[in-house]
Amino acid sequence: MNGILVTALVGIVVGIIDIAPMIKMKLDRYAISSAFAFYFIMPFIIYNLKLLENVWWLKGGLITLILSIPITILVAKGDKKSCIPITIMAIVLGTVIGIVGHFLALM
């Protein structure tokens, strides 16, 4: 149970980090909610996936990048300039999730 709470806490922190600039730019509340939900769920997926365990420093960023592709495609329809920040945030925050999980022994 303790692992679930720590994983949820990591998801909340990373989600807040992702949505802070979105709130500052006054984006749509559905886009903000979607981004928060995505990053809240990502630690649960990364920490429980038994793929790429030998390259733990790469696991979080790669999995988050792959799972963010549908979101990036959907956003690209309306705003092509947002694709690069979405991709960068996916790589950076996914890597942070992976590193935190490794050092907290959640993976």
N, C-alpha and C positions, 0 to 999 in steps of 0.2 A: 504493500500500500504506500509506503514511503516513496518508492520509485515513481509511482504514478503521480504523486503530488509534486515531486521535484520536476518531473517531465512537464506537467501542466504549468508549473511556475516558469520554466524555461520558455514554453510556448507563449505565455502571457507577456513576458519581458521582450522576447523577440518580436511578437506581434505589435506591441506598443512602439518599439523602435521603428518598425516598418510604417506604421500608420501616422506617426508624429508629423512627418513632412506632408502627408496627404491632408491631414486636418489643417495644417498651416496654409495649404494652397486652397482650402475650402472645396475639396472634391466632393463628389456625390457620396451620400452616406452608404449607399449600397456597395460602391467600390471600396470604401473604407472597411465596411463589415466583411466583405469578401476577402480582402487582404489580411485582416486580422484572423479570420477563421482559417485561412490557408496556413499562416505561420503558427497558429496555435496547434494545428494538427500535425505539422511537419515533424516535431520532435518525437511524437509517438510512432510515426512511420520510420524515421531514421534509426531510432534506438531499437526497434524491433525487427528490422530487416536484416537478414543474415547474409547480405550481399556486400562485397568489398570490405570485409572485415580486416584484411591485411593492410589496406590503405585507409586507415581511419581518418586521416587528415583530409582525404579527398571525398570520402563517402557522403558527408552532409551536403557539400556544395554541389556535387554531381547529381545526387538524387533530387535535391530541391530544384536545380536547373531543369532537369528532365520533366519533373511534374509541373513546372511553371510554363511549359511550352503552350498548352492549350489556352492559358490565361493570356499569354503574350499575343497569340494569334487573334484572340477575341478583341483585345485592346487595340491591336494594330489596325483593325477595321476603322476605328474612329480617330485614332491619334497615333501616327507612326513614330513620333518623337518619343513616346513613352516606352517603347520597346527596349531601348538601351538601359534606362534606369531600372526597369523591371528585371532585366537579365542580370544586371550588376548586383542588385539587392538580393536576388535569388542565390547567386554564387556566394556573396559575402555572408548573408545571414545563415544560409545553409551550412557554410563552413564553420561559423560560430556555433551553431547548434551541434555539429559533429564534434568539435573540439571540447565544448562544455560537457557533452555526454561522455567523451572518452576520459576526461579528467575526473568526472564524478562517478565513473565506472557504471554508467547507465547502459552502455552498449555491450 
